[in-house]
Amino acid sequence: MDVPELLETLKHQPERTNMDNQMFYTIISLLNLGLSILIYLIIAQAVLSWIRPDPNNFFVRLLNKITDPILRPLDRLIPSVGGLSFTPIIAIMIIQLIRYSLETNLLR
């Protein structure tokens, strides 16, 4: 590789790095958005558990399908106290911890 080719390669490298950074930030932002949506779904699941909707309702089944893989393992680990389950609160705290670590460690 001669000198003009090397200089041309070095000129174009920052653009590629900038584009990689933009893609990385986009991926982190999408993960953050997905985790935020998951928090709202867990809150909706907790509220619905108080009113006992029809379990055959499409939206209730969809909500259960999305939140159960997160809440059920925590239900087995954390007992309910006086009929109240604290698993949604703990799940939200774990998700917030993941969001915080994504934002602080990966976006530096």
N, CA, C and O atoms as a GROMACS GRO file, in nm:
protein
  432
    1MET      N    1   0.086  -0.117   0.000
    1MET     CA    2   0.000   0.000   0.000
    1MET      C    3   0.091   0.123   0.000
    1MET      O    4   0.178   0.137   0.086
    2ASP      N    5   0.069   0.211  -0.096
    2ASP     CA    6   0.151   0.332  -0.101
    2ASP      C    7   0.089   0.442  -0.014
    2ASP      O    8  -0.022   0.426   0.037
    3VAL      N    9   0.160   0.552   0.002
    3VAL     CA   10   0.122   0.658   0.094
    3VAL      C   11  -0.012   0.723   0.057
    3VAL      O   12  -0.093   0.743   0.148
    4PRO      N   13  -0.042   0.757  -0.069
    4PRO     CA   14  -0.173   0.818  -0.098
    4PRO      C   15  -0.290   0.726  -0.062
    4PRO      O   16  -0.393   0.773  -0.013
    5GLU      N   17  -0.275   0.596  -0.086
    5GLU     CA   18  -0.383   0.504  -0.049
    5GLU      C   19  -0.402   0.497   0.102
    5GLU      O   20  -0.514   0.492   0.151
    6LEU      N   21  -0.290   0.498   0.176
    6LEU     CA   22  -0.297   0.495   0.321
    6LEU      C   23  -0.365   0.621   0.375
    6LEU      O   24  -0.448   0.613   0.466
    7LEU      N   25  -0.331   0.737   0.319
    7LEU     CA   26  -0.394   0.862   0.361
    7LEU      C   27  -0.543   0.862   0.329
    7LEU      O   28  -0.623   0.911   0.408
    8GLU      N   29  -0.579   0.810   0.215
    8GLU     CA   30  -0.720   0.803   0.177
    8GLU      C   31  -0.796   0.710   0.272
    8GLU      O   32  -0.910   0.741   0.310
    9THR      N   33  -0.737   0.600   0.310
    9THR     CA   34  -0.799   0.507   0.404
    9THR      C   35  -0.818   0.574   0.540
    9THR      O   36  -0.924   0.561   0.601
   10LEU      N   37  -0.717   0.644   0.588
   10LEU     CA   38  -0.727   0.711   0.717
   10LEU      C   39  -0.831   0.823   0.715
   10LEU      O   40  -0.896   0.849   0.817
   11LYS      N   41  -0.847   0.889   0.600
   11LYS     CA   42  -0.947   0.995   0.589
   11LYS      C   43  -1.088   0.941   0.607
   11LYS      O   44  -1.172   1.005   0.670
   12HIS      N   45  -1.114   0.824   0.552
   12HIS     CA   46  -1.249   0.770   0.555
   12HIS      C   47  -1.279   0.691   0.683
   12HIS      O   48  -1.395   0.661   0.710
   13GLN      N   49  -1.179   0.659   0.761
   13GLN     CA   50  -1.202   0.580   0.882
   13GLN      C   51  -1.288   0.652   0.986
   13GLN      O   52  -1.375   0.586   1.044
   14PRO      N   53  -1.269   0.782   1.015
   14PRO     CA   54  -1.356   0.845   1.115
   14PRO      C   55  -1.504   0.842   1.078
   14PRO      O   56  -1.590   0.832   1.166
   15GLU      N   57  -1.534   0.849   0.950
   15GLU     CA   58  -1.674   0.842   0.908
   15GLU      C   59  -1.732   0.706   0.945
   15GLU      O   60  -1.845   0.697   0.994
   16ARG      N   61  -1.655   0.602   0.922
   16ARG     CA   62  -1.703   0.468   0.954
   16ARG      C   63  -1.721   0.454   1.105
   16ARG      O   64  -1.818   0.393   1.150
   17THR      N   65  -1.630   0.508   1.182
   17THR     CA   66  -1.641   0.501   1.327
   17THR      C   67  -1.764   0.579   1.375
   17THR      O   68  -1.836   0.533   1.463
   18ASN      N   69  -1.787   0.696   1.316
   18ASN     CA   70  -1.904   0.774   1.352
   18ASN      C   71  -2.032   0.698   1.320
   18ASN      O   72  -2.127   0.700   1.398
   19MET      N   73  -2.034   0.631   1.206
   19MET     CA   74  -2.152   0.555   1.168
   19MET      C   75  -2.172   0.436   1.262
   19MET      O   76  -2.284   0.402   1.299
   20ASP      N   77  -2.061   0.371   1.301
   20ASP     CA   78  -2.071   0.261   1.397
   20ASP      C   79  -2.125   0.311   1.530
   20ASP      O   80  -2.207   0.244   1.593
   21ASN      N   81  -2.079   0.428   1.575
   21ASN     CA   82  -2.130   0.486   1.700
   21ASN      C   83  -2.278   0.516   1.691
   21ASN      O   84  -2.353   0.491   1.786
   22GLN      N   85  -2.321   0.570   1.578
   22GLN     CA   86  -2.464   0.599   1.562
   22GLN      C   87  -2.546   0.471   1.568
   22GLN      O   88  -2.653   0.469   1.629
   23MET      N   89  -2.497   0.365   1.504
   23MET     CA   90  -2.570   0.239   1.506
   23MET      C   91  -2.572   0.182   1.649
   23MET      O   92  -2.674   0.129   1.693
   24PHE      N   93  -2.461   0.193   1.719
   24PHE     CA   94  -2.454   0.146   1.857
   24PHE      C   95  -2.553   0.223   1.945
   24PHE      O   96  -2.626   0.162   2.023
   25TYR      N   97  -2.557   0.356   1.932
   25TYR     CA   98  -2.652   0.436   2.009
   25TYR      C   99  -2.796   0.403   1.973
   25TYR      O  100  -2.884   0.403   2.060
   26THR      N  101  -2.820   0.374   1.847
   26THR     CA  102  -2.955   0.337   1.804
   26THR      C  103  -2.997   0.205   1.867
   26THR      O  104  -3.111   0.192   1.913
   27ILE      N  105  -2.907   0.109   1.871
   27ILE     CA  106  -2.939  -0.021   1.931
   27ILE      C  107  -2.965  -0.006   2.080
   27ILE      O  108  -3.060  -0.063   2.133
   28ILE      N  109  -2.880   0.073   2.148
   28ILE     CA  110  -2.899   0.096   2.291
   28ILE      C  111  -3.031   0.168   2.316
   28ILE      O  112  -3.103   0.137   2.411
   29SER      N  113  -3.064   0.265   2.231
   29SER     CA  114  -3.190   0.339   2.246
   29SER      C  115  -3.310   0.247   2.225
   29SER      O  116  -3.409   0.258   2.297
   30LEU      N  117  -3.302   0.156   2.129
   30LEU     CA  118  -3.411   0.062   2.107
   30LEU      C  119  -3.426  -0.035   2.225
   30LEU      O  120  -3.538  -0.068   2.265
   31LEU      N  121  -3.314  -0.079   2.280
   31LEU     CA  122  -3.321  -0.165   2.399
   31LEU      C  123  -3.384  -0.089   2.516
   31LEU      O  124  -3.466  -0.144   2.589
   32ASN      N  125  -3.345   0.035   2.531
   32ASN     CA  126  -3.400   0.119   2.637
   32ASN      C  127  -3.551   0.137   2.618
   32ASN      O  128  -3.627   0.130   2.715
   33LEU      N  129  -3.593   0.161   2.495
   33LEU     CA  130  -3.735   0.176   2.465
   33LEU      C  131  -3.810   0.046   2.495
   33LEU      O  132  -3.919   0.049   2.553
   34GLY      N  133  -3.754  -0.067   2.455
   34GLY     CA  134  -3.817  -0.196   2.482
   34GLY      C  135  -3.831  -0.223   2.630
   34GLY      O  136  -3.934  -0.276   2.675
   35LEU      N  137  -3.728  -0.188   2.707
   35LEU     CA  138  -3.737  -0.206   2.852
   35LEU      C  139  -3.839  -0.113   2.914
   35LEU      O  140  -3.907  -0.150   3.010
   36SER      N  141  -3.851   0.008   2.862
   36SER     CA  142  -3.952   0.102   2.912
   36SER      C  143  -4.092   0.049   2.885
   36SER      O  144  -4.180   0.055   2.972
   37ILE      N  145  -4.114  -0.003   2.766
   37ILE     CA  146  -4.244  -0.062   2.732
   37ILE      C  147  -4.274  -0.181   2.823
   37ILE      O  148  -4.387  -0.200   2.867
   38LEU      N  149  -4.171  -0.260   2.851
   38LEU     CA  150  -4.189  -0.375   2.940
   38LEU      C  151  -4.230  -0.331   3.080
   38LEU      O  152  -4.312  -0.397   3.145
   39ILE      N  153  -4.175  -0.221   3.127
   39ILE     CA  154  -4.214  -0.169   3.259
   39ILE      C  155  -4.362  -0.132   3.258
   39ILE      O  156  -4.435  -0.166   3.352
   40TYR      N  157  -4.408  -0.064   3.154
   40TYR     CA  158  -4.550  -0.028   3.146
   40TYR      C  159  -4.639  -0.151   3.137
   40TYR      O  160  -4.749  -0.152   3.193
   41LEU      N  161  -4.593  -0.254   3.068
   41LEU     CA  162  -4.672  -0.378   3.060
   41LEU      C  163  -4.680  -0.447   3.196
   41LEU      O  164  -4.785  -0.502   3.231
   42ILE      N  165  -4.572  -0.444   3.272
   42ILE     CA  166  -4.575  -0.503   3.406
   42ILE      C  167  -4.670  -0.425   3.496
   42ILE      O  168  -4.744  -0.485   3.575
   43ILE      N  169  -4.670  -0.293   3.485
   43ILE     CA  170  -4.763  -0.211   3.564
   43ILE      C  171  -4.907  -0.244   3.524
   43ILE      O  172  -4.994  -0.257   3.611
   44ALA      N  173  -4.933  -0.256   3.394
   44ALA     CA  174  -5.068  -0.291   3.348
   44ALA      C  175  -5.109  -0.428   3.400
   44ALA      O  176  -5.224  -0.448   3.439
   45GLN      N  177  -5.015  -0.522   3.401
   45GLN     CA  178  -5.044  -0.657   3.453
   45GLN      C  179  -5.080  -0.650   3.601
   45GLN      O  180  -5.172  -0.718   3.646
   46ALA      N  181  -5.007  -0.568   3.678
   46ALA     CA  182  -5.035  -0.556   3.821
   46ALA      C  183  -5.172  -0.495   3.845
   46ALA      O  184  -5.246  -0.541   3.931
   47VAL      N  185  -5.206  -0.393   3.769
   47VAL     CA  186  -5.337  -0.330   3.784
   47VAL      C  187  -5.448  -0.426   3.745
   47VAL      O  188  -5.551  -0.434   3.813
   48LEU      N  189  -5.428  -0.500   3.636
   48LEU     CA  190  -5.530  -0.597   3.594
   48LEU      C  191  -5.547  -0.710   3.695
   48LEU      O  192  -5.655  -0.767   3.707
   49SER      N  193  -5.442  -0.742   3.768
   49SER     CA  194  -5.455  -0.849   3.867
   49SER      C  195  -5.548  -0.808   3.981
   49SER      O  196  -5.602  -0.895   4.050
   50TRP      N  197  -5.568  -0.680   4.001
   50TRP     CA  198  -5.658  -0.633   4.106
   50TRP      C  199  -5.804  -0.643   4.065
   50TRP      O  200  -5.892  -0.663   4.149
   51ILE      N  201  -5.832  -0.630   3.933
   51ILE     CA  202  -5.971  -0.629   3.888
   51ILE      C  203  -6.016  -0.761   3.828
   51ILE      O  204  -6.134  -0.777   3.796
   52ARG      N  205  -5.927  -0.854   3.813
   52ARG     CA  206  -5.957  -0.988   3.762
   52ARG      C  207  -6.039  -0.986   3.632
   52ARG      O  208  -6.158  -1.018   3.633
   53PRO      N  209  -5.977  -0.949   3.520
   53PRO     CA  210  -6.048  -0.948   3.393
   53PRO      C  211  -6.067  -1.090   3.339
   53PRO      O  212  -6.015  -1.186   3.395
   54ASP      N  213  -6.141  -1.101   3.233
   54ASP     CA  214  -6.166  -1.230   3.168
   54ASP      C  215  -6.033  -1.288   3.120
   54ASP      O  216  -5.966  -1.224   3.038
   55PRO      N  217  -5.992  -1.405   3.167
   55PRO     CA  218  -5.862  -1.461   3.127
   55PRO      C  219  -5.858  -1.504   2.980
   55PRO      O  220  -5.751  -1.529   2.927
   56ASN      N  221  -5.974  -1.513   2.915
   56ASN     CA  222  -5.977  -1.551   2.774
   56ASN      C  223  -5.970  -1.431   2.680
   56ASN      O  224  -5.966  -1.448   2.558
   57ASN      N  225  -5.968  -1.311   2.736
   57ASN     CA  226  -5.957  -1.190   2.655
   57ASN      C  227  -5.821  -1.191   2.584
   57ASN      O  228  -5.719  -1.226   2.643
   58PHE      N  229  -5.821  -1.150   2.457
   58PHE     CA  230  -5.699  -1.153   2.377
   58PHE      C  231  -5.590  -1.067   2.439
   58PHE      O  232  -5.475  -1.110   2.447
   59PHE      N  233  -5.623  -0.946   2.483
   59PHE     CA  234  -5.522  -0.856   2.538
   59PHE      C  235  -5.468  -0.906   2.672
   59PHE      O  236  -5.350  -0.888   2.702
   60VAL      N  237  -5.553  -0.968   2.752
   60VAL     CA  238  -5.509  -1.024   2.879
   60VAL      C  239  -5.414  -1.140   2.854
   60VAL      O  240  -5.310  -1.152   2.919
   61ARG      N  241  -5.448  -1.226   2.758
   61ARG     CA  242  -5.360  -1.339   2.724
   61ARG      C  243  -5.227  -1.289   2.670
   61ARG      O  244  -5.122  -1.343   2.705
   62LEU      N  245  -5.230  -1.186   2.584
   62LEU     CA  246  -5.106  -1.129   2.528
   62LEU      C  247  -5.020  -1.069   2.640
   62LEU      O  248  -4.899  -1.089   2.643
   63LEU      N  249  -5.083  -0.997   2.729
   63LEU     CA  250  -5.010  -0.937   2.840
   63LEU      C  251  -4.948  -1.044   2.929
   63LEU      O  252  -4.834  -1.031   2.973
   64ASN      N  253  -5.023  -1.151   2.956
   64ASN     CA  254  -4.969  -1.262   3.035
   64ASN      C  255  -4.853  -1.329   2.963
   64ASN      O  256  -4.754  -1.366   3.026
   65LYS      N  257  -4.866  -1.346   2.833
   65LYS     CA  258  -4.761  -1.411   2.756
   65LYS      C  259  -4.631  -1.331   2.759
   65LYS      O  260  -4.522  -1.388   2.757
   66ILE      N  261  -4.643  -1.199   2.764
   66ILE     CA  262  -4.524  -1.114   2.765
   66ILE      C  263  -4.464  -1.103   2.905
   66ILE      O  264  -4.342  -1.108   2.920
   67THR      N  265  -4.548  -1.087   3.006
   67THR     CA  266  -4.496  -1.060   3.141
   67THR      C  267  -4.471  -1.185   3.224
   67THR      O  268  -4.389  -1.181   3.316
   68ASP      N  269  -4.538  -1.294   3.196
   68ASP     CA  270  -4.521  -1.415   3.278
   68ASP      C  271  -4.377  -1.467   3.280
   68ASP      O  272  -4.332  -1.509   3.387
   69PRO      N  273  -4.303  -1.468   3.170
   69PRO     CA  274  -4.165  -1.517   3.178
   69PRO      C  275  -4.077  -1.435   3.274
   69PRO      O  276  -3.974  -1.484   3.320
   70ILE      N  277  -4.117  -1.315   3.303
   70ILE     CA  278  -4.040  -1.232   3.396
   70ILE      C  279  -4.094  -1.245   3.538
   70ILE      O  280  -4.018  -1.256   3.633
   71LEU      N  281  -4.227  -1.243   3.551
   71LEU     CA  282  -4.287  -1.240   3.685
   71LEU      C  283  -4.295  -1.378   3.752
   71LEU      O  284  -4.280  -1.387   3.873
   72ARG      N  285  -4.318  -1.483   3.676
   72ARG     CA  286  -4.337  -1.615   3.738
   72ARG      C  287  -4.212  -1.665   3.812
   72ARG      O  288  -4.226  -1.715   3.923
   73PRO      N  289  -4.091  -1.653   3.754
   73PRO     CA  290  -3.974  -1.697   3.832
   73PRO      C  291  -3.958  -1.617   3.962
   73PRO      O  292  -3.917  -1.671   4.064
   74LEU      N  293  -3.989  -1.488   3.956
   74LEU     CA  294  -3.981  -1.407   4.077
   74LEU      C  295  -4.089  -1.446   4.177
   74LEU      O  296  -4.066  -1.440   4.298
   75ASP      N  297  -4.206  -1.487   4.128
   75ASP     CA  298  -4.314  -1.534   4.217
   75ASP      C  299  -4.270  -1.656   4.298
   75ASP      O  300  -4.307  -1.672   4.414
   76ARG      N  301  -4.191  -1.742   4.235
   76ARG     CA  302  -4.143  -1.862   4.306
   76ARG      C  303  -4.038  -1.826   4.411
   76ARG      O  304  -4.028  -1.892   4.514
   77LEU      N  305  -3.962  -1.720   4.385
   77LEU     CA  306  -3.855  -1.681   4.478
   77LEU      C  307  -3.905  -1.593   4.592
   77LEU      O  308  -3.856  -1.603   4.705
   78ILE      N  309  -4.001  -1.507   4.563
   78ILE     CA  310  -4.046  -1.408   4.660
   78ILE      C  311  -4.189  -1.439   4.701
   78ILE      O  312  -4.280  -1.431   4.618
   79PRO      N  313  -4.211  -1.473   4.826
   79PRO     CA  314  -4.348  -1.504   4.869
   79PRO      C  315  -4.432  -1.377   4.878
   79PRO      O  316  -4.380  -1.269   4.905
   80SER      N  317  -4.561  -1.392   4.856
   80SER     CA  318  -4.651  -1.277   4.873
   80SER      C  319  -4.675  -1.254   5.022
   80SER      O  320  -4.676  -1.347   5.102
   81VAL      N  321  -4.694  -1.127   5.056
   81VAL     CA  322  -4.712  -1.089   5.197
   81VAL      C  323  -4.854  -1.037   5.213
   81VAL      O  324  -4.890  -0.936   5.154
   82GLY      N  325  -4.933  -1.104   5.291
   82GLY     CA  326  -5.070  -1.062   5.316
   82GLY      C  327  -5.155  -1.058   5.190
   82GLY      O  328  -5.244  -0.974   5.178
   83GLY      N  329  -5.127  -1.147   5.097
   83GLY     CA  330  -5.203  -1.149   4.972
   83GLY      C  331  -5.151  -1.052   4.867
   83GLY      O  332  -5.204  -1.048   4.756
   84LEU      N  333  -5.049  -0.975   4.900
   84LEU     CA  334  -4.990  -0.881   4.804
   84LEU      C  335  -4.860  -0.937   4.749
   84LEU      O  336  -4.774  -0.982   4.824
   85SER      N  337  -4.848  -0.932   4.618
   85SER     CA  338  -4.725  -0.977   4.553
   85SER      C  339  -4.637  -0.857   4.522
   85SER      O  340  -4.682  -0.760   4.462
   86PHE      N  341  -4.514  -0.864   4.564
   86PHE     CA  342  -4.419  -0.756   4.537
   86PHE      C  343  -4.333  -0.783   4.415
   86PHE      O  344  -4.241  -0.707   4.385
   87THR      N  345  -4.363  -0.891   4.343
   87THR     CA  346  -4.281  -0.926   4.228
   87THR      C  347  -4.284  -0.821   4.117
   87THR      O  348  -4.180  -0.800   4.055
   88PRO      N  349  -4.397  -0.752   4.089
   88PRO     CA  350  -4.390  -0.648   3.986
   88PRO      C  351  -4.295  -0.535   4.024
   88PRO      O  352  -4.223  -0.482   3.939
   89ILE      N  353  -4.294  -0.498   4.152
   89ILE     CA  354  -4.205  -0.391   4.197
   89ILE      C  355  -4.059  -0.435   4.182
   89ILE      O  356  -3.975  -0.357   4.136
   90ILE      N  357  -4.030  -0.557   4.220
   90ILE     CA  358  -3.893  -0.607   4.211
   90ILE      C  359  -3.852  -0.623   4.065
   90ILE      O  360  -3.738  -0.593   4.030
   91ALA      N  361  -3.944  -0.670   3.980
   91ALA     CA  362  -3.913  -0.682   3.837
   91ALA      C  363  -3.883  -0.545   3.776
   91ALA      O  364  -3.791  -0.531   3.696
   92ILE      N  365  -3.960  -0.445   3.814
   92ILE     CA  366  -3.936  -0.309   3.763
   92ILE      C  367  -3.802  -0.257   3.814
   92ILE      O  368  -3.730  -0.192   3.739
   93MET      N  369  -3.769  -0.285   3.939
   93MET     CA  370  -3.640  -0.242   3.991
   93MET      C  371  -3.524  -0.308   3.916
   93MET      O  372  -3.424  -0.243   3.887
   94ILE      N  373  -3.538  -0.435   3.883
   94ILE     CA  374  -3.434  -0.506   3.807
   94ILE      C  375  -3.422  -0.447   3.667
   94ILE      O  376  -3.311  -0.426   3.618
   95ILE      N  377  -3.535  -0.420   3.603
   95ILE     CA  378  -3.532  -0.362   3.469
   95ILE      C  379  -3.470  -0.222   3.473
   95ILE      O  380  -3.392  -0.187   3.385
   96GLN      N  381  -3.504  -0.144   3.574
   96GLN     CA  382  -3.444  -0.010   3.588
   96GLN      C  383  -3.293  -0.020   3.610
   96GLN      O  384  -3.218   0.062   3.558
   97LEU      N  385  -3.248  -0.120   3.684
   97LEU     CA  386  -3.106  -0.141   3.704
   97LEU      C  387  -3.037  -0.175   3.572
   97LEU      O  388  -2.928  -0.127   3.544
   98ILE      N  389  -3.102  -0.257   3.491
   98ILE     CA  390  -3.047  -0.291   3.359
   98ILE      C  391  -3.041  -0.166   3.272
   98ILE      O  392  -2.941  -0.143   3.204
   99ARG      N  393  -3.148  -0.086   3.273
   99ARG     CA  394  -3.149   0.038   3.194
   99ARG      C  395  -3.039   0.132   3.239
   99ARG      O  396  -2.970   0.192   3.156
  100TYR      N  397  -3.022   0.145   3.368
  100TYR     CA  398  -2.919   0.234   3.422
  100TYR      C  399  -2.780   0.187   3.381
  100TYR      O  400  -2.696   0.267   3.341
  101SER      N  401  -2.756   0.056   3.390
  101SER     CA  402  -2.625   0.004   3.352
  101SER      C  403  -2.600   0.019   3.202
  101SER      O  404  -2.487   0.043   3.160
  102LEU      N  405  -2.705   0.005   3.122
  102LEU     CA  406  -2.690   0.028   2.978
  102LEU      C  407  -2.650   0.172   2.950
  102LEU      O  408  -2.559   0.199   2.872
  103GLU      N  409  -2.718   0.263   3.015
  103GLU     CA  410  -2.694   0.405   2.989
  103GLU      C  411  -2.558   0.450   3.042
  103GLU      O  412  -2.490   0.528   2.976
  104THR      N  413  -2.519   0.404   3.158
  104THR     CA  414  -2.394   0.454   3.218
  104THR      C  415  -2.271   0.383   3.164
  104THR      O  416  -2.170   0.448   3.137
  105ASN      N  417  -2.278   0.252   3.148
  105ASN     CA  418  -2.158   0.176   3.109
  105ASN      C  419  -2.136   0.172   2.960
  105ASN      O  420  -2.021   0.178   2.914
  106LEU      N  421  -2.240   0.162   2.883
  106LEU     CA  422  -2.222   0.145   2.738
  106LEU      C  423  -2.223   0.276   2.662
  106LEU      O  424  -2.171   0.281   2.550
  107LEU      N  425  -2.279   0.380   2.717
  107LEU     CA  426  -2.286   0.506   2.644
  107LEU      C  427  -2.177   0.604   2.685
  107LEU      O  428  -2.185   0.722   2.651
  108ARG      N  429  -2.076   0.559   2.755
  108ARG     CA  430  -1.965   0.648   2.790
  108ARG      C  431  -1.877   0.673   2.673
  108ARG      O  432  -1.778   0.745   2.684
   0.00000   0.00000   0.00000
